[in-house]
Amino acid sequence: MKNNIYKSILKDRIFDFINFKQEQGYKYKTQIYGIKAFDNFLLQTDYNKQLLTMEIVDKYTIHFQNKAMKSKQNRFSILKEFSIYLKMFEDESYQIRKNIFRRQPGKKSYIYSDIEINQLLNAFKSHQYKHQSKSSLANYTILGVLTFTGLRIQECLNININQWDQENQTIFIKEGKFGKDRLIPIDKSVNDKLKEYYKKRIKLKSIDEDNPLFINSNLKRVKQDAFRNLFNVKIKELNIGGNLLNCREPKIHSLRHSFAVKALLKWVKAGRNCNDMLPYLSTYMGHISLESTQVYLQSVKELDKIEYKKFYQTFKNNI
């Protein structure tokens, strides 16, 4: 493939970097605009070095200082990733280690207790028995999948029948967040629940051509808004999160956060080194960087007693 996009002294490195990321499964569509802006900046400033310097990074940071915060975060994030890539080929190249445009820490995400998870599952199961509809049957299974896989809600709803491998107990996530594909293993208990659901689902023919796994009463793919409304109703009925202190309200996405935190806790209690395990969790969750996975550590109170302080300091010095 020929480079017809980038024009600066680093055009070939930038082109190869984008291809490298896309070969890893990242679509890198919006990120291309960010790296293209950097390429234009290098061209405009007549930059003539085959590596990055701290000086050029600082100048570029000042150059987009007046952009909106989200735009600054995106531009700096892609530049940080590029600096890591370039460092592999140019040992003298400057590597960005800290993101100066991080979001300010806010309230922590809600972590569901095992009791609350059981309450939710039972509430959805009762709803299923009461209404006996295609939607209620799917909703109970969707909740279970979200709870015990950590998938994002839209990733779960987007699953088609041919993306679930019953025999190998895996689900293929196609074009998840950031456009990234990934294959995730699922626990036998989740696979068994999917099989129970599928015995009834297979008798119904969806009117959607891509044959979604989870369908509603209209034989179409379950909509996120419909599931979210039911979820919020059950949260209120069960009074989950009624006594909030320094955390956000319980939401569907909190199931994903709870899954990740409990996975870390399980590894900690088993004597595993979180520094070694975090990249595995990051890949499984579909994150684009370890920084996104790091937020889960803030909710793992047990790490404070075991190895949190030691690990966090080590990790912080390497980002």
N, C-alpha and C positions, 0 to 999 in steps of 0.2 A: 504494500500500500504506500502511495506517495503522499508526502506532506505538501498540501496546498493551502494550509490554514495559517500556520505560524510563520513569522517573518524575522524574528529577532535572532541574536547570536546563539540563543539556546533553543532555537526552533526544533532541532532534531531531538534533543533531550525531552522537550515538552511533548512532542508528538509520540515518542516511544513511551513516555510516562503514561499518557492517556491510554494507549493501546495495552500497556501492562495492566492497568486497573480494569479495563474492560474485559481482558482475558481472565481476570480473577472472578468475573461475574458481576462487576459493577457497571451500570449503564453509563454513568458519568455524563449525563446530559446537561444539567444545570451547572455542574462544576466546570464544564468546558468554557462557559462564559467568563468564569472567574479567572481561569488560567490564561484565557485569551486577552483579558484586560491587562494581566501582568506582562504578557508577551508584547502588547502594544506599548506599555510603559517602557520596557527595555529598548524597544525600537526608537521611541521618541527621545530617550535620554542618551542614545548612542552608546549603550553599554557594550563593552567589547571583551568580556571575560567568559570563559567556558565553565564557570562555576558561580556559585552565589557568594556574596560577601555580606557581612553584617550591615555595611553601609548602604548597599542597594536595597536590602530588606527594609531598613529604617526609612529610607527615602520613599519607597513604595507605600509603606504604612502611613506616612504623612500625606502622601498623594491622595489616598482615599479616606482620609480622616473625617471628611464632612458627609460621607455616605450614611445611610440608615444603619442602625446597629446590626440588623440581620445581614445586610449586605457586607458589612465589615467582617462579621464573623465568618461568612461563607468564603470571602476572598482570602482571609488570613488562614483559614483551615486548609484550603486547597494548596496554598503556598507552602504551608507546613508539611503537607504530605509530599509535595514535590521536592522540598529540601531534603527529606529523608531518602527519597529515591535517588536524587542526584549524588548524595553522599556515598552511595554504594559504588559509584564510578569515579568520583573526584574526591579523593581523601581530604583535600584542603578546602572543600566547599563548606560553606556555613550551614549548619543544621539548626533549624528553629526547634527549640525544646519546650517552650511555653506559649500558650495561647493568651495573648494580652487582651483579647476581646471575649473572654468567657462571660457567660450569663451570670448575673448575680444570684447567689444561692437563695432560694426561697423556701417555702414550706416543703417538708419531706412528703414523698408519696405515701399513701396509706398502705399498710401491710395487713392483709387479711389473716386472722388467726385460723387454725385448723377448725375450730368450732364454727366460726363464721362461714368458712367454705362449706362445711356440711349443712349449715342452715340454708345457704343459698341453693345448693344442689337439691335439698329436700323440697324447698319452695318451688323450684322449677319442675321437679318431678310431680309434685301435687298439682301444679298448673297443667302439666301434660295429661294426667289422669282425669282431671276435671273437664278439660276442653276436648280431648281426643281429636285434635286437629293435626294436620301435617306440620303446621308452624310450631305448635307446642312440642311435638315430637323432636323436631330439629333443634329447637331452642335449648332443650335439656342437654342434648349431645354437644351442641356448640359450647355451652358453658363448661362442660367437662373438658373439652379439648383446650379451651382457653386457659383453664385453671392448671392443667397438668402438662401443657407444652410450652406455655409462655408466648404463644403466637400473638401478634397484633390482631385486632378484631377484623380488619379488612383482609388480612392474609388468610385468616380462617374462613371467612365467608367466600373468598375467591377460589377455594379449593374445588377442583373438578374431580369427578370420580376416578379418572385415569391418573390423577396425581397421588392417589393413596395406594400404596403397595401393601396389601394385607399380609402377604407371605413374609416379606422382609421387615414389616412393621416400620415403614417410613412414610413420610409425606414430603412431596416435592413442592416447595414454595416458589412459584414463578413470578418474577418481577415484584418482589416485596418492596418495602420502603427503600428508596435510593435506587430502585430498579434492579436490585440484586436477587439472583436466583440462589437457592440453597436447598439441600436435602437434609431433613431432620429425622432422627430416630425417635420413635414414640414408645412409651412403656406398654407392656403387654396388656395392662388393665385398660389403657386408653384404646388400644387396638381392639380389644374385646367389646368395649362399649360401641365403637364404631361399627363392628360387625352386627351387633344387635340392632342398631339403627338401620343399617344397610339392608337387612332382611325385609324391612317394611319399605324402605326407600326404593329398592329395586323394582317393586311392583308399580311404581309411579313413573310416568314418562314426563320429564320436564319439557316445557315448551321452549326453554333456552337451548340454543344449538350446542353450546359448549358443555352441556350436561353437568351442571353443578352438583356437588355432593349434598349441600344443604338447601332444601327448597321449602317454600311457604305454601299456603293453602291455594294460591293461584298457580302452583306448579312452576314458579319462578324462583330464582336465587333469593335467599333471605336477604333483606335489606338491613343495612347497619342501623338506620334510624329506628326501625321497628324493634330490633333486638335491644337497642339501647334504652328505648322507652320502657320495655318490660323489665329490664335489669334495674333501672332506676326505681320503678314501682316496688319491686321486691326488696331493694335496699331500704326504702322508707318503711315498708311494712315490718321488716325485721329490726328496724332501728339500728342498723349497722353504722358505726361511726357517729353515734349520737353524742358522744363526749369527746370531741376533737380538741386536741391541744395544739401542738406545733406541727400539724400535718394537714394535707389537703383532704377534701372530701373523697370518700371511696368511690371509685369509678371503674369502668370496665378495664381500662389500661392498668389499674392498680393490681389486677390479677397477674399481669405480665411482670410487674415489679416484684410482687410477692413471690412468684415462681423463681425469679433470679436470685433474690435474697435467700430463699430457703435452699437453693442449690449451693450457694456459697457456704451457708451454715452447715450443710451436710458435709461438705468437703473439709471444713474447719474441724468439725467434731470427729471426722475420720482421720485427722492428723495430716491432711494434704496441705501443700504449700499454695496459698492463694495466688502468689506471684506467678507460679507455674500454671495454675488452672484458669486464671482470668482470660487469657487469649482463647481458650476453648469455649468458655461461656460467651465471649464476644462474637465468635464465629457462629455459634448456635443461635444466638439472638438476632443475628443479621445486622450487627452494628458495623459502621464504617471505620471506627477507631476504638482503641482501648479506653479513651477518655469517656466515651458514651457508656461503657460498662462500669467505669469507676464509680459512677453515682450510686450504684447499688451498695457499695461498701459503707456508705454513710448510714445505712439502715441496719447494718449487721452489728448489733450491740455486743454480741459475744466476742467479736474480733478485738474489741478494746481490751478484754481480759487475756486474750491468747497471743495474738500477733499483729493486731491492727496497727498500733503505733509504729512498729518496726517496718511493716509492709508498706504502710501509707507513705512514710518518709522516703523509702527506697523508690516507690513508684512515682512520687511527686518530683523527685530529682531527675527522672528520666522522661518527663513529658514537657 
